[in-house]
Amino acid sequence: MSGTGKVVCVTGASGYIASWLVKLLLQRGYTVRASVRDPADPKKTEHLRALDGASERLHLLKANLLEEGSFNAIVEGCEGVFHTASPFFLNAVDPQAELIDPAVKGTLNVLASCTKTSSVKRVVITSSMAAVAYNERSRTPDVIVDETWFSSPEVCEQSKAWYVLSKTLAEEAAWKFSKDNAINMVTINPAMVIGPLLQPTLNTSAAAILNLINGSSTFPNTTLGWVHVKDVAMAHILAYEIPSATGRYCLVERVAHYSELVKIIHELYPTLRVPEKCADDKPFVPIYQVSKDKTKSLGIDYIPLDTSIKETIESLKEKGFASF
């Protein structure tokens, strides 16, 4: 499908997933209105301005997630709105102010702006597997997690998983608001997103790979889903373009324990020093499965984990975060 003549909005456009989303939208001919906190900051905008088609069809606009009405003028006249802006980091000092408020209030502010214009046909929200898989149910090799699962705010609070809580509450609030206001909304729920970086700064998920090649002596006893950034960006676009797309889409190419990532890196780069032991001596957190049925309906053909890891490492090297 061609986006020629169509105008869409991407919030938080300087972020990791959003930068790829802007790149692919421009490639498809869309005109993109991209919100960033500070359009004058070259760190946030230079890589976007350098994209093919940017000089003709990319408009960078200032917006603040916590400011009501901040997105009114940006979404005005847009047919599609991609809301990706939401902080992702793990060591919050004040989780409410740093993670939860921007995620929840930001989402509601963007959706509220969408209700003020008749041009918006569909809103695609970047949620996360964080909003899907964290509840009382056990995750073991024979368990298949799918779009009907929802994370439990209580479980997140008990384990002090503040980022997970922020995504869970934001998605809950988004579904309620979209139903109450008859907004045509779809969510994309990726696991850990890796692959090449377009932005000059190091993002949290790419840092997870960097930490395995920068001389660390141990790897975390953690099991996560992994998916390539290009597949995630493409899923957003297809969820917008395909009329029958509806509800949530879990995006996971493979669920793997960190020990498996270390093994893959060692096979790809035999000379790189990778951690040899786990950070604790407990049994490894088990892997589980995530259903791919629904994303197949979008036409996503996943890039394999080995490729995602290799491209992440090559990108980290190219950007100067890793040297070998």
Summary of the structure (lengths in Angstrom):
residues: 324
radius of gyration: 19.1
end to end distance: 41.4
largest distance: 57.3
contacts: 1097
relative contact order: 0.13
helix: 40%
strand: 18%
